[in-house]
């Protein structure tokens, strides 16, 4: 009992306006998944006009903020947060707008939780750590994340047809890949591991 040290908790994010993945890890002798999930926001189909659509975007952003701030960060009290860097690459102006909202939410979380450091990892860096090369498929990254943390599967949700929701699978596995990158490259992780 005397020399045993409590493990620290960290959270990794795969930010998105549509399906935001998160995984809470216990950092210890063997890192393990404590909780994981994906927050999905759906547009209100009745919000067709621009003003209503903007109001609906605000509602969706608030859903993400509330869930992440209370259910993830507030419930698990992480010592560090790791996040995939939000880069461009949008296929449409609407997708770019969603990325902008996700970036704003990340900034809000950092400012609201100012005592918790946030580190960012570029998608190329994540693939390089996880796959050993900059080029590679999202599925290959997900498969390696699942090999490393098979417990992630119990956090996947099913569609109404009883199949794994692929958006949720991708978001959770991508968040785990962010953690794998932090584990390899983060000075903060190394401090927590001591």
C-alpha positions as CSV (number, residue, x, y, z in Angstrom):
1,X,0.0,0.0,0.0
2,X,2.7,2.5,1.0
3,X,4.6,2.9,-2.3
4,X,1.7,2.4,-4.7
5,X,1.1,5.5,-6.8
6,X,-2.4,6.3,-8.2
7,X,-2.5,6.3,-12.0
8,X,-3.2,9.5,-13.9
9,X,-6.1,9.9,-16.3
10,X,-5.9,11.6,-19.7
11,X,-8.4,12.1,-22.5
12,X,-7.9,12.0,-26.3
13,X,-10.2,13.7,-28.8
14,X,-11.0,13.3,-32.5
15,X,-12.9,16.5,-32.9
16,X,-15.8,16.8,-35.3
17,X,-19.0,18.8,-35.6
18,X,-20.9,15.6,-36.6
19,X,-19.3,12.8,-34.6
20,X,-16.7,13.8,-32.0
21,X,-14.7,10.8,-30.7
22,X,-13.2,10.7,-27.2
23,X,-11.4,8.1,-25.1
24,X,-10.4,8.3,-21.5
25,X,-7.2,6.4,-20.6
26,X,-5.6,5.5,-17.3
27,X,-1.8,6.0,-17.6
28,X,0.0,3.4,-15.6
29,X,2.2,0.4,-16.0
30,X,-0.1,-0.7,-18.8
31,X,-2.3,2.1,-20.2
32,X,-5.9,1.1,-20.3
33,X,-9.2,2.5,-21.6
34,X,-11.6,3.7,-18.8
35,X,-14.3,5.1,-21.0
36,X,-14.9,6.0,-24.7
37,X,-17.6,7.2,-26.9
38,X,-18.6,9.5,-29.7
39,X,-20.9,12.5,-29.4
40,X,-23.1,12.7,-32.5
41,X,-25.0,15.8,-33.3
42,X,-27.7,15.7,-35.9
43,X,-29.1,18.7,-37.7
44,X,-32.8,19.6,-37.2
45,X,-34.5,18.7,-40.5
46,X,-36.9,21.6,-39.9
47,X,-34.1,24.2,-39.8
48,X,-34.1,24.9,-43.6
49,X,-33.9,28.7,-43.6
50,X,-30.5,30.3,-43.0
51,X,-31.5,31.9,-39.7
52,X,-32.9,28.7,-38.3
53,X,-29.9,26.7,-39.6
54,X,-27.6,29.1,-37.7
55,X,-29.7,28.6,-34.6
56,X,-29.5,24.8,-35.1
57,X,-25.7,25.0,-35.5
58,X,-25.6,26.8,-32.1
59,X,-27.7,24.1,-30.5
60,X,-25.5,21.4,-31.9
61,X,-22.3,23.2,-30.7
62,X,-23.8,23.6,-27.3
63,X,-24.6,19.9,-27.1
64,X,-21.0,19.1,-27.8
65,X,-19.7,21.6,-25.3
66,X,-22.0,20.5,-22.6
67,X,-21.3,16.8,-23.0
68,X,-17.5,17.1,-23.3
69,X,-17.2,19.6,-20.5
70,X,-19.5,17.7,-18.0
71,X,-19.6,14.0,-19.0
72,X,-16.0,13.6,-20.2
73,X,-13.7,16.2,-18.6
74,X,-15.8,16.9,-15.5
75,X,-16.5,13.2,-14.8
76,X,-12.9,12.0,-15.3
77,X,-10.8,14.9,-14.2
78,X,-7.9,14.3,-16.7
79,X,-4.4,15.6,-16.1
80,X,-3.9,16.1,-19.8
81,X,-5.9,16.3,-23.0
82,X,-4.7,15.3,-26.4
83,X,-6.4,16.3,-29.6
84,X,-6.0,15.7,-33.4
85,X,-5.1,19.1,-34.9
86,X,-8.0,20.4,-37.0
87,X,-6.6,21.0,-40.5
88,X,-8.3,22.1,-43.7
89,X,-9.1,19.6,-46.4
90,X,-12.9,20.2,-46.4
91,X,-14.8,19.1,-49.5
92,X,-17.5,21.8,-49.2
93,X,-18.1,25.2,-47.5
94,X,-20.5,23.5,-45.1
95,X,-17.8,21.0,-44.1
96,X,-15.4,23.8,-43.6
97,X,-18.0,25.6,-41.4
98,X,-18.3,22.4,-39.3
99,X,-14.5,22.2,-38.9
100,X,-14.5,25.9,-37.8
101,X,-17.1,25.1,-35.1
102,X,-15.2,22.1,-34.0
103,X,-12.0,24.2,-33.7
104,X,-13.9,26.8,-31.7
105,X,-15.1,24.1,-29.3
106,X,-11.6,22.8,-28.8
107,X,-10.5,26.4,-28.0
108,X,-13.4,26.7,-25.6
109,X,-12.4,23.5,-23.8
110,X,-8.8,24.6,-23.5
111,X,-9.9,28.0,-22.1
112,X,-12.6,26.6,-19.8
113,X,-10.2,24.0,-18.4
114,X,-7.1,26.2,-18.3
115,X,-5.4,24.1,-15.7
116,X,-5.5,21.1,-18.0
117,X,-2.9,21.2,-20.7
118,X,-3.9,20.3,-24.3
119,X,-1.5,18.9,-26.9
120,X,-2.3,18.7,-30.6
121,X,-1.1,16.2,-33.1
122,X,-1.3,16.7,-36.9
123,X,-3.0,13.8,-38.9
124,X,0.3,13.1,-40.7
125,X,2.1,12.7,-37.3
126,X,-0.6,10.4,-36.1
127,X,-0.3,8.1,-39.2
128,X,3.5,8.2,-39.0
129,X,3.4,7.0,-35.4
130,X,0.6,4.5,-35.8
131,X,1.4,3.1,-39.2
132,X,5.1,3.9,-39.5
133,X,4.5,6.1,-42.6
134,X,2.7,9.3,-43.4
135,X,0.4,7.7,-46.1
136,X,-2.1,5.2,-45.1
137,X,-5.8,4.5,-44.9
138,X,-8.1,5.5,-42.0
139,X,-9.1,1.8,-41.7
140,X,-5.4,0.8,-41.2
141,X,-5.1,3.4,-38.3
142,X,-8.4,2.1,-36.8
143,X,-7.3,-1.5,-37.0
144,X,-4.0,-0.8,-35.2
145,X,-5.8,1.2,-32.5
146,X,-8.1,-1.8,-32.0
147,X,-5.2,-4.1,-31.8
148,X,-3.6,-2.0,-29.1
149,X,-6.8,-1.4,-27.2
150,X,-9.3,-4.2,-27.9
151,X,-11.6,-2.9,-25.2
152,X,-12.6,-0.1,-27.5
153,X,-15.0,-2.4,-29.3
154,X,-17.4,-2.5,-26.3
155,X,-17.9,1.3,-26.7
156,X,-19.1,1.1,-30.3
157,X,-22.8,1.7,-30.9
158,X,-25.0,-0.2,-33.3
159,X,-27.2,1.0,-36.1
160,X,-30.8,0.2,-36.2
161,X,-29.8,-2.8,-38.4
162,X,-27.6,-4.2,-35.6
163,X,-24.3,-3.3,-37.3
164,X,-21.5,-1.3,-35.8
165,X,-22.0,2.4,-36.5
166,X,-18.9,3.1,-38.7
167,X,-18.9,6.9,-37.8
168,X,-18.7,6.0,-34.1
169,X,-16.0,3.3,-34.7
170,X,-13.9,5.7,-36.7
171,X,-14.2,8.5,-34.2
172,X,-13.3,6.4,-31.2
173,X,-10.4,4.6,-33.0
174,X,-9.1,8.0,-34.2
175,X,-9.1,9.4,-30.7
176,X,-7.2,6.2,-29.5
177,X,-4.7,6.9,-32.4
178,X,-4.2,10.4,-31.0
179,X,-3.4,8.8,-27.6
180,X,-0.9,6.4,-29.3
181,X,0.8,9.4,-30.8
182,X,0.9,11.2,-27.5
183,X,2.3,8.1,-25.9
184,X,5.2,8.1,-28.4
185,X,5.8,11.9,-28.6
186,X,4.4,13.8,-25.6
187,X,6.7,15.1,-22.9
188,X,3.7,15.5,-20.7
189,X,2.8,11.8,-21.1
190,X,6.4,10.9,-20.1
191,X,6.0,13.0,-16.9
192,X,2.7,11.3,-16.1
193,X,4.2,7.9,-16.7
194,X,7.0,8.3,-14.0
